[in-house]
Amino acid sequence: MKVKHRRISLPIIMILIIFGIVALTEFSPINAANSKFTQEKTDLVTNAGFESGNLQGWNQHWKTRQASITEDAFSGQYAVKVGPGRGFCLQEVMVKPNSLYRITAYLKTNTGAEEVQLIVSDYGGPEKAVSIALPDYTKVSIDFQTSFVTEKLIISIAHLFGHGHGYADDIQLTYLGEAPEPKIQEFVDISERGIKEEGGVAQLPDEKVEWFQNNRFGMFIHWGVYAAMDEGAEWVRHDQAWGHEFYQRKARDPEKGFTASKFDASQWTDLAKKAGMKYMALTARHHDGYSLFDSKHPSSWTSQKDLGRDLIKEYVTAVRASGLHVGMYYSPMSWRYPGYYDVTGKDAKPNVWGYKTAAWHKADARDMKEEVYEQVTTLLKDYGQIDYMFWDGGWLGQTVDHEMEDYFWDSGKYQNPDNEWPIREKYITRDNDTGKALGIMGLVRECQPDMLVNERFSWIGDVHGEEGGSMTTGDIRFEHLEEKCVSLQKGGWGYRPDRPVFSVEEVVGFLSNCAVRNMNLLLNVAPDREGVIPQNQQEVLLEVGSWLEVVGKAIYGTTGGPWQPLFGEYGFTFNDNKIYCHIYDGYRELNSGTFTTQSLGDKTVSKVVNLFNGEELIWVRNENNTVTINGVDYTESPAATILEITLNQPVFKE
């Protein structure tokens, strides 16, 4: 299949350059005297003081939850209260592109021991936040700059964890003037990836993560019994507050249930390879507790028991045969256990099933933990080499409390012998040298010493993740391995009938924006209940693969840089003596048919080529050591025009 020669504008949430700093007090004023634009509208934020007495304007965003109106206000009669636990109140606001803004608010908590945050995001730069843990209303402020193509942003009030609440009032967004022209950049300083240790376990060294860095593009697969539920995708049991028996009956329906009757893992791997993907990660178990493998724990619910098939074994066999890297997803979180919401038996967290505090929940939580240990041990020992594990859901009661999570799960090298939720000996693996019971990461390094893991199971992770359907923003990531996961299907990660998908242009945009920031893209597909990936998803993947056949050397095996990206306009990757300029539809000089680089310093250019059509381009070196490239055709390649600059020496010396 050929790539269609068409272009559409990328989603308008782009940029890199950020103005100002975050502080607890007002920032020093920004000089906007030379601005040609004065934004007359001052009520940029709807219901900024919550004086409507409701969440008008704020509940337009799907993430708004655990938010309510309170009379404990800073001024006027009302304010907003978020919490307990993980709570958000969000509003999408229209703004002017390429502009300087300041947002202020009055925040407090009711305990003085938990944080409440003011966050601004999706403006074209990295998410910025300021937080306090004070019992009295305190004014906070953030200055930032919208990108050249940004037209809206998201303002959030967040209370991330704890039994208390966060409060916010008098939120004001102020236009400060037009943004300055971007400065000419020199080459970035490429810092070494620091190897960190937590819980007695160190992150993998560079030589063991090189394959992940070089491959850049992977296939995520959310597949389980939820694929048979027309009411929703992978969170359907939670969203509908279904009990386990009812959910199980729907899953086992012989006509409409989860059958996997057309599942052929080799078809999936063939599609992944044609799409240019280099690794895969299938959901071995999601939050509903259904396992696609042969778990021996007595409480387990598995495809082996229901269908007589070990779907994970079929999957790993096909992936290895294809030459792709084997990855899995596993969720320790399970809605099947009331104890998940009440691990101590003394403090039940809010939940859709109405579970109340009960002493027996502590033993139930121990059973949940034991099942996780049996299943993780089984996956690590019985399915051959696994290259990557995407943990998800290590938080307890759907709230974030890292210290409690680590204590409960024993996520480090060894289990605590005094842990309140002990694992029975039959499910313990002991260290050969010390005889100690291995914890989660102890099991990983003992059974799969080369396997990368992410940070979602109460350990720092070898890989850090970003999630969501907006383009990645911010600087190049050197400190961590980073990966963005996006669902190709719009709306949910598991199969939902007749759902639209992101276009090839949008997927190319996701991938390019990750590559220029030194990140991977893990793109999710959602097979149906029989195991078939929908046709509209397949078509997009094949087109992306055709694009990568032409320009893949600007993605694979490259490093983000040597200059920082300007989101929505351009970014860069490099390898040896090649620099690849990724130019997007938002580039302010697009209509000129030219592109001007940042400073090359003393580096000299031998050739410039439009990578998509192979045409060699004319260029001229400027007095400030930039290079202006002429005759660029911005109409052919989807979403990102890529120019290859060949230098007469390596970009960086070894």
Backbone hydrogen bonds, N-H to C=O, Kabsch-Sander energy under -0.5 kcal/mol:
donor,donor_aa,acceptor,acceptor_aa,energy
6,R,4,K,-1.8
13,I,11,P,-2.3
23,A,141,S,-1.7
32,A,30,I,-1.0
35,S,32,A,-1.5
39,Q,37,F,-0.5
40,E,38,T,-0.9
44,L,42,T,-1.2
46,T,44,L,-0.6
48,A,45,V,-0.9
50,F,47,N,-1.3
53,G,50,F,-1.6
58,W,55,L,-1.6
59,N,55,L,-1.9
61,H,58,W,-0.8
61,H,90,L,-0.5
64,T,61,H,-1.7
65,R,88,F,-1.6
68,S,81,K,-2.5
70,T,79,A,-2.5
73,A,71,E,-1.9
79,A,70,T,-2.2
80,V,168,A,-2.4
81,K,68,S,-3.2
82,V,166,G,-2.8
83,G,66,Q,-2.5
85,G,162,G,-3.2
87,G,85,G,-0.8
87,G,159,H,-3.4
88,F,65,R,-2.5
89,C,157,I,-1.9
90,L,58,W,-0.6
91,Q,155,I,-2.1
93,V,153,L,-2.5
95,V,151,E,-2.3
98,N,147,S,-3.6
100,L,177,G,-3.3
101,Y,144,F,-2.7
102,R,174,T,-2.2
103,I,142,I,-2.6
104,T,172,Q,-2.6
105,A,140,V,-1.7
106,Y,169,D,-2.4
107,L,105,A,-0.5
107,L,138,T,-2.5
108,K,167,Y,-1.6
109,T,134,L,-2.7
110,N,165,H,-1.5
116,V,132,I,-2.1
117,Q,158,A,-2.8
118,L,130,V,-2.6
119,I,156,S,-2.6
120,V,128,K,-2.6
121,S,154,I,-2.2
124,G,125,G,-0.5
128,K,120,V,-2.4
130,V,118,L,-2.0
132,I,116,V,-1.9
138,T,107,L,-2.4
140,V,105,A,-2.8
141,S,23,A,-1.7
142,I,103,I,-2.3
143,D,21,I,-1.0
144,F,101,Y,-2.2
146,T,99,S,-2.6
147,S,123,Y,-1.8
150,T,147,S,-0.6
151,E,12,I,-0.8
152,K,12,I,-0.5
153,L,93,V,-2.0
154,I,121,S,-2.7
155,I,91,Q,-2.7
156,S,119,I,-2.6
157,I,89,C,-2.3
158,A,117,Q,-2.1
159,H,87,G,-2.6
166,G,82,V,-2.7
167,Y,108,K,-3.0
168,A,80,V,-1.9
169,D,106,Y,-1.8
171,I,48,A,-2.1
172,Q,104,T,-2.5
174,T,102,R,-3.3
174,T,172,Q,-0.5
176,L,100,L,-3.2
177,G,100,L,-0.8
179,A,98,N,-2.5
188,V,562,P,-3.0
190,I,188,V,-0.7
191,S,189,D,-1.0
194,G,192,E,-0.5
196,K,194,G,-0.7
198,E,201,V,-2.4
201,V,198,E,-1.6
203,Q,196,K,-2.6
208,K,205,P,-1.4
209,V,205,P,-0.6
209,V,206,D,-1.2
210,E,206,D,-0.9
213,Q,209,V,-2.0
214,N,210,E,-2.3
215,N,211,W,-1.6
216,R,212,F,-1.3
217,F,215,N,-2.2
218,G,521,L,-2.6
219,M,279,Y,-2.7
220,F,218,G,-0.6
220,F,523,L,-2.4
221,I,281,A,-2.4
222,H,525,V,-1.8
223,W,221,I,-0.7
227,A,224,G,-2.1
228,A,225,V,-2.0
229,M,226,Y,-1.8
230,D,228,A,-0.8
232,G,229,M,-1.3
236,V,233,A,-2.2
239,D,235,W,-3.1
240,Q,236,V,-2.5
241,A,238,H,-0.7
242,W,237,R,-1.9
247,Y,243,G,-2.3
248,Q,244,H,-2.7
249,R,245,E,-2.2
250,K,246,F,-2.0
251,A,247,Y,-2.2
252,R,248,Q,-1.9
253,D,249,R,-0.5
253,D,250,K,-0.9
257,G,253,D,-2.4
258,F,251,A,-2.3
259,T,257,G,-0.7
259,T,529,R,-0.8
260,A,529,R,-2.6
262,K,530,E,-2.0
263,F,260,A,-1.4
267,Q,264,D,-1.6
268,W,264,D,-1.0
269,T,265,A,-2.3
270,D,266,S,-2.1
271,L,267,Q,-1.9
272,A,268,W,-2.5
273,K,269,T,-2.4
274,K,270,D,-2.1
275,A,271,L,-1.8
276,G,273,K,-1.3
277,M,272,A,-2.6
278,K,217,F,-3.2
279,Y,217,F,-0.7
280,M,325,H,-1.9
281,A,219,M,-2.3
282,L,327,G,-1.3
283,T,221,I,-2.0
284,A,282,L,-1.0
284,A,329,Y,-2.7
285,R,329,Y,-0.9
286,H,290,Y,-0.8
289,G,286,H,-2.1
291,S,301,W,-2.7
292,L,284,A,-2.6
295,S,293,F,-1.6
300,S,297,H,-1.9
301,W,289,G,-0.6
303,S,291,S,-2.1
304,Q,293,F,-0.5
306,D,302,T,-2.1
307,L,303,S,-2.8
308,G,303,S,-0.9
308,G,304,Q,-0.7
309,R,303,S,-1.3
311,L,292,L,-0.6
311,L,309,R,-1.0
312,I,292,L,-2.2
314,E,310,D,-1.7
315,Y,311,L,-2.0
316,V,312,I,-3.0
317,T,313,K,-1.9
318,A,314,E,-1.7
319,V,315,Y,-2.5
320,R,316,V,-2.3
321,A,317,T,-1.8
322,S,318,A,-1.5
323,G,319,V,-0.8
323,G,320,R,-1.0
324,L,319,V,-1.3
325,H,278,K,-2.0
327,G,280,M,-0.7
327,G,325,H,-0.5
328,M,388,Y,-2.1
329,Y,282,L,-2.7
330,Y,390,F,-1.9
331,S,285,R,-1.2
333,M,392,D,-0.5
335,W,287,H,-2.6
337,Y,334,S,-1.2
340,Y,337,Y,-1.7
341,Y,338,P,-1.5
342,D,339,G,-1.0
345,G,342,D,-1.2
349,K,341,Y,-3.3
354,G,351,N,-1.1
361,H,358,A,-1.7
362,K,359,A,-1.4
364,D,360,W,-1.7
365,A,361,H,-2.5
366,R,362,K,-1.7
367,D,363,A,-2.0
368,M,364,D,-2.0
369,K,365,A,-2.4
370,E,366,R,-2.5
371,E,367,D,-2.3
372,V,368,M,-2.0
373,Y,369,K,-2.3
374,E,370,E,-2.4
375,Q,371,E,-2.6
376,V,372,V,-3.2
377,T,373,Y,-2.2
378,T,374,E,-2.1
379,L,375,Q,-2.7
380,L,376,V,-2.4
381,K,377,T,-1.9
382,D,378,T,-2.6
383,Y,379,L,-0.7
387,D,326,V,-2.3
388,Y,326,V,-1.4
389,M,452,L,-2.6
390,F,328,M,-3.5
391,W,389,M,-1.0
392,D,330,Y,-1.5
394,G,456,R,-1.4
396,L,399,T,-0.6
397,G,340,Y,-0.9
399,T,396,L,-1.8
400,V,160,L,-1.0
401,D,399,T,-0.6
405,E,401,D,-2.7
406,D,402,H,-2.6
407,Y,403,E,-1.9
408,F,404,M,-2.8
409,W,405,E,-2.7
410,D,406,D,-1.5
411,S,406,D,-0.9
413,K,199,G,-2.9
415,Q,437,A,-3.0
419,N,416,N,-2.2
427,Y,424,R,-2.1
428,I,425,E,-1.9
431,D,436,K,-3.1
435,G,431,D,-2.2
438,L,429,T,-3.0
439,G,413,K,-2.4
440,I,410,D,-2.0
441,M,411,S,-1.3
441,M,412,G,-0.7
442,G,412,G,-1.6
443,L,439,G,-2.6
444,V,440,I,-2.0
445,R,441,M,-2.5
446,E,442,G,-1.8
447,C,443,L,-3.0
448,Q,444,V,-2.8
451,M,448,Q,-1.9
452,L,387,D,-2.4
454,N,389,M,-1.3
455,E,463,V,-0.7
462,D,453,V,-2.5
463,V,453,V,-1.8
464,H,481,L,-3.1
466,E,483,E,-2.3
468,G,485,C,-1.6
474,G,15,I,-1.1
477,R,517,R,-2.5
478,F,476,I,-0.7
481,L,462,D,-0.7
482,E,518,N,-0.5
483,E,464,H,-2.2
484,K,520,N,-2.8
485,C,466,E,-2.8
486,V,522,L,-1.8
488,L,486,V,-0.6
488,L,524,N,-2.3
490,K,500,P,-2.7
491,G,489,Q,-0.8
495,Y,527,P,-0.6
499,R,496,R,-1.0
502,F,488,L,-2.2
507,V,503,S,-2.4
508,V,504,V,-2.7
509,G,505,E,-1.9
510,F,506,E,-2.4
511,L,507,V,-2.6
512,S,508,V,-2.9
513,N,509,G,-2.5
514,C,510,F,-1.6
515,A,511,L,-2.6
516,V,512,S,-2.3
517,R,514,C,-1.2
518,N,515,A,-1.8
519,M,514,C,-2.6
520,N,482,E,-2.2
521,L,216,R,-3.0
522,L,484,K,-3.2
523,L,218,G,-2.5
523,L,521,L,-0.7
524,N,486,V,-3.3
524,N,522,L,-0.5
525,V,220,F,-2.6
528,D,532,V,-2.6
529,R,227,A,-0.7
531,G,528,D,-1.6
537,Q,534,P,-0.5
538,Q,534,P,-2.0
539,E,535,Q,-2.6
540,V,536,N,-1.4
541,L,537,Q,-2.0
542,L,538,Q,-2.4
543,E,539,E,-1.8
544,V,540,V,-2.4
545,G,541,L,-2.4
546,S,542,L,-1.9
547,W,543,E,-2.0
548,L,544,V,-2.4
549,E,545,G,-1.7
550,V,546,S,-0.7
550,V,547,W,-0.9
551,V,547,W,-2.2
552,G,548,L,-2.0
554,A,551,V,-2.3
555,I,552,G,-2.1
556,Y,552,G,-2.5
557,G,214,N,-2.3
558,T,555,I,-1.1
559,T,574,F,-2.1
561,G,572,F,-2.3
566,L,570,Y,-2.5
567,F,565,P,-0.6
569,E,566,L,-2.5
570,Y,566,L,-2.2
571,G,582,H,-1.8
573,T,580,Y,-1.9
574,F,559,T,-2.0
575,N,578,K,-2.1
578,K,575,N,-2.1
579,I,645,I,-2.5
580,Y,573,T,-3.6
581,C,579,I,-0.6
581,C,643,L,-2.8
582,H,571,G,-2.9
582,H,580,Y,-0.7
583,I,581,C,-0.7
583,I,641,T,-2.9
584,Y,569,E,-2.4
585,D,639,A,-0.5
586,G,568,G,-0.8
587,Y,584,Y,-2.0
590,L,587,Y,-1.9
592,S,589,E,-1.6
593,G,590,L,-1.4
594,T,589,E,-0.7
595,F,629,I,-1.9
597,T,595,F,-0.5
597,T,627,V,-2.6
599,S,185,Q,-1.9
600,L,625,N,-2.6
603,K,600,L,-2.3
606,S,646,T,-3.1
607,K,646,T,-1.4
609,V,644,E,-2.3
610,N,615,E,-2.9
611,L,609,V,-0.9
611,L,642,I,-2.3
612,F,642,I,-0.5
614,G,610,N,-2.3
617,L,608,V,-2.8
620,V,628,T,-2.0
622,N,626,T,-3.1
625,N,622,N,-1.8
628,T,620,V,-2.6
629,I,595,F,-3.5
629,I,627,V,-0.6
630,N,618,I,-3.0
632,V,593,G,-3.0
634,Y,632,V,-0.9
640,A,638,P,-2.2
641,T,583,I,-2.5
642,I,640,A,-0.5
643,L,581,C,-2.0
643,L,641,T,-0.5
644,E,609,V,-3.4
645,I,579,I,-3.4
645,I,643,L,-0.6
646,T,607,K,-3.1
646,T,644,E,-0.6
647,L,577,N,-2.9
647,L,645,I,-0.6
648,N,604,T,-2.2
651,V,576,D,-3.1
